[in-house]
Amino acid sequence: MSDELAGLAAVVTGGGSGIGLATARLLASRGAQVAVLDLSPGGEFAGFAADVTDDASVRAAIDAAAQRLGGIDILVNNAGVGAIGTVADNPDEQWHRVYDVNVVGMVRVTRAALPYLRRSAHAAIVNTCSIAATAGLPQRALYSATKGAVLSLTLAMAADHIGEGIRVNCVNPGTADTPWIGRLLEQADDPAAERAALEARQPMGRLVSADEVAAGIAYLASPAAASVTGTALAIDGGMAGLRLRPRS
């Protein structure tokens, strides 16, 4: 444990489980006051029910969180949903829904939090992106398109708000061992074989853990990263950049 985030207030969306919950726990262990926004926020932290597709819901939750915490210094835009399929497989309604959550949801939350972040002496936004933004993955057309948008959005936000002292970065996890992946595996004809295939796809030969992604988010959110903005941090077991020979 450390106190590097002591005196700072952090809001984590999608903080009820998976990467979001791991992030909330790590930020709290380093001294931050933490609030969680989620459809089902749980009771471990100050929790505020919010649907990122509903602007009124988001604004009410952000205002309530800021009041509870005494402001907002760190915003972790982590809420998101997945999608499986090629461009031939997902109907228009699903495209609109996933974009509404994964991209416009970040816009709504950030927009609501900006007045508080602008008053912070240490303002940082970290968006949860994905390796899918930079690598072509099979059966992930819709999901990849939204994460590509998140990567571009992160860069644009970093440019827009650098003059206000607000840093904006994102993390690009590889396939992470989260409840969503667990549900995905349960739907496979052979869950064990599907897990083995996902693990083999990453050069380190295993899934990324939620705690490892949280560690990257905590770094980007911390004063230690005061000169880091407009950056995408790959936490993917080498998937983005390494080209290994096939294992024999």
C-alpha positions in Angstrom: 0.0 0.0 0.0 1.1 3.6 -0.6 -0.3 7.1 -0.2 0.6 8.4 -3.6 -3.1 9.2 -4.3 -3.9 10.6 -0.9 -6.2 13.6 -1.1 -7.4 12.8 -4.5 -11.0 11.8 -5.4 -11.6 9.2 -8.1 -14.7 8.1 -10.0 -14.7 4.7 -11.7 -17.5 3.8 -14.1 -18.3 0.1 -14.5 -16.8 -0.3 -11.1 -19.1 -3.1 -9.9 -17.0 -5.9 -11.2 -14.0 -6.9 -13.4 -11.4 -4.3 -14.3 -13.5 -1.5 -12.8 -13.7 -3.1 -9.4 -10.0 -4.0 -9.4 -9.2 -0.4 -10.3 -11.4 1.0 -7.6 -9.7 -1.3 -5.0 -6.2 -0.3 -6.2 -6.9 3.4 -6.2 -8.4 3.2 -2.7 -5.4 1.2 -1.5 -3.1 4.0 -2.7 -5.0 6.6 -0.7 -7.7 7.9 -3.1 -11.3 8.5 -2.1 -13.3 6.4 -4.6 -16.8 6.4 -5.9 -18.2 3.8 -8.3 -20.8 4.3 -11.0 -22.5 1.2 -12.3 -25.9 -0.3 -13.1 -25.3 -2.4 -9.9 -22.5 -0.6 -8.0 -22.4 -3.0 -5.0 -21.5 -1.9 -1.5 -17.7 -1.9 -1.3 -17.4 1.8 -2.2 -19.6 4.8 -2.3 -21.8 3.6 -5.1 -24.1 5.4 -7.5 -26.4 3.7 -9.9 -26.1 5.1 -13.3 -26.8 4.1 -16.9 -24.2 5.6 -19.2 -26.7 5.7 -22.1 -28.9 8.1 -20.1 -27.6 11.6 -19.8 -29.8 12.6 -16.9 -28.7 9.5 -15.0 -25.1 10.2 -15.6 -25.2 13.9 -14.6 -27.1 13.0 -11.4 -24.6 10.3 -10.4 -21.6 12.4 -11.2 -22.9 15.3 -9.2 -23.8 13.1 -6.3 -20.3 11.4 -6.4 -18.6 14.8 -6.5 -20.6 16.0 -3.5 -19.7 12.8 -1.6 -16.0 13.0 -2.4 -15.6 16.8 -2.3 -14.7 17.0 -6.0 -13.3 14.8 -8.8 -9.6 14.6 -9.6 -9.5 11.2 -11.4 -12.1 9.8 -13.8 -11.8 6.2 -15.1 -14.1 5.6 -18.0 -14.4 1.9 -17.8 -18.0 1.0 -18.4 -18.5 -1.0 -21.6 -20.1 -4.0 -23.2 -18.9 -6.6 -25.7 -20.1 -7.9 -29.0 -19.4 -10.9 -31.1 -19.6 -11.2 -34.9 -18.6 -10.0 -38.3 -20.2 -7.0 -40.0 -22.8 -9.5 -41.4 -23.9 -10.7 -38.0 -24.9 -7.7 -35.8 -28.2 -5.8 -36.5 -28.3 -2.1 -36.7 -30.0 -1.9 -33.2 -27.0 -3.7 -31.7 -24.5 -1.4 -33.4 -26.3 1.6 -32.1 -26.5 0.1 -28.6 -22.9 -0.9 -28.3 -21.7 2.5 -29.6 -24.1 4.2 -27.2 -22.5 2.4 -24.3 -18.8 2.2 -25.3 -18.3 5.5 -27.0 -21.1 8.0 -26.3 -21.3 6.7 -22.7 -17.7 8.0 -22.2 -18.7 11.3 -23.7 -21.6 11.7 -21.3 -19.6 10.8 -18.2 -16.7 13.0 -19.2 -18.9 15.9 -20.1 -20.6 15.7 -16.7 -17.3 15.4 -14.8 -15.4 18.2 -16.7 -16.5 21.1 -14.4 -15.1 19.2 -11.4 -11.9 18.1 -13.2 -11.2 21.7 -14.3 -11.1 22.7 -10.6 -8.6 20.0 -9.8 -4.9 20.6 -9.4 -4.3 17.1 -10.6 -6.9 16.1 -13.2 -6.6 12.8 -15.0 -8.9 10.8 -17.2 -8.2 7.2 -18.1 -10.3 5.4 -20.7 -10.5 1.6 -21.0 -9.8 0.9 -24.6 -8.7 -2.5 -26.0 -6.1 -4.3 -28.1 -9.1 -4.6 -30.5 -8.5 -0.9 -31.4 -5.1 -1.7 -33.0 -5.2 -5.3 -34.0 -7.7 -7.1 -36.3 -9.4 -9.8 -34.3 -11.9 -12.3 -35.8 -15.5 -12.1 -34.9 -15.1 -8.6 -33.2 -16.1 -6.1 -35.9 -18.6 -4.1 -33.8 -16.6 -4.2 -30.6 -13.4 -3.3 -32.4 -15.0 -0.4 -34.2 -16.1 1.1 -30.8 -12.7 0.6 -29.3 -11.1 2.2 -32.3 -13.4 5.2 -31.7 -12.3 5.2 -28.0 -8.6 5.4 -29.0 -9.3 8.4 -31.3 -11.5 10.0 -28.8 -8.8 9.7 -26.2 -6.3 11.5 -28.4 -8.8 14.3 -29.3 -9.7 14.7 -25.6 -6.1 15.0 -24.6 -5.6 17.7 -27.2 -8.7 19.6 -26.2 -8.0 19.6 -22.5 -4.3 19.8 -22.1 -4.5 23.6 -21.7 -6.9 23.1 -18.8 -4.4 20.8 -17.0 -6.4 17.7 -17.6 -4.4 14.6 -18.8 -6.3 12.0 -20.9 -4.9 8.5 -21.6 -6.2 5.1 -22.3 -5.2 1.5 -21.6 -5.4 -1.2 -24.2 -5.8 -4.6 -22.5 -5.5 -7.8 -24.3 -8.1 -10.5 -23.5 -8.6 -10.1 -19.8 -9.9 -12.7 -17.4 -13.1 -10.9 -16.4 -16.7 -11.9 -15.8 -17.6 -10.9 -19.4 -14.9 -13.3 -20.8 -16.2 -16.0 -18.4 -19.7 -15.6 -19.9 -18.3 -15.7 -23.4 -16.5 -18.9 -22.7 -19.6 -20.5 -21.2 -21.4 -19.9 -24.6 -18.7 -21.8 -26.5 -19.2 -25.4 -27.7 -15.9 -26.3 -25.9 -15.1 -23.7 -23.2 -11.8 -25.3 -22.3 -10.6 -25.3 -26.0 -11.8 -21.7 -26.4 -9.9 -20.5 -23.3 -6.8 -22.3 -24.5 -7.2 -20.5 -27.9 -7.5 -17.1 -26.3 -4.5 -17.8 -24.1 -2.4 -19.0 -27.0 -3.3 -15.8 -29.0 -1.3 -13.7 -26.5 2.5 -14.1 -26.6 2.8 -14.6 -22.9 0.4 -17.6 -23.2 -2.2 -16.5 -20.7 -5.0 -14.0 -20.2 -4.3 -10.6 -18.7 -5.6 -10.2 -15.2 -7.9 -7.5 -14.1 -5.4 -6.5 -11.4 -2.7 -6.0 -14.1 -5.0 -3.7 -16.1 -5.8 -1.8 -12.9 -2.1 -1.2 -12.2 -1.8 0.5 -15.6 -4.8 2.6 -15.0 -3.5 3.6 -11.5 -0.2 4.7 -13.0 -1.8 6.8 -15.7 -4.1 8.4 -13.1 -1.3 9.1 -10.6 1.0 12.2 -10.2 3.9 9.9 -11.3 2.5 10.2 -14.8 2.3 14.0 -14.8 4.0 14.2 -18.2 1.9 11.5 -19.8 -1.1 12.5 -21.9 -2.5 11.3 -25.2 -1.0 7.8 -24.7 -2.4 4.3 -25.2 -0.8 1.9 -22.8 -0.9 -1.7 -24.0 -1.4 -4.3 -21.3 -1.7 -7.3 -23.5 1.1 -9.8 -22.9 2.9 -8.5 -26.0 0.1 -9.0 -28.4 0.3 -5.6 -30.0 3.9 -5.6 -30.9 5.5 -9.0 -30.8 5.6 -11.5 -33.6 6.8 -14.8 -32.2 7.6 -18.0 -34.0 4.9 -20.7 -33.5 5.5 -22.8 -30.5 6.4 -26.3 -31.4 
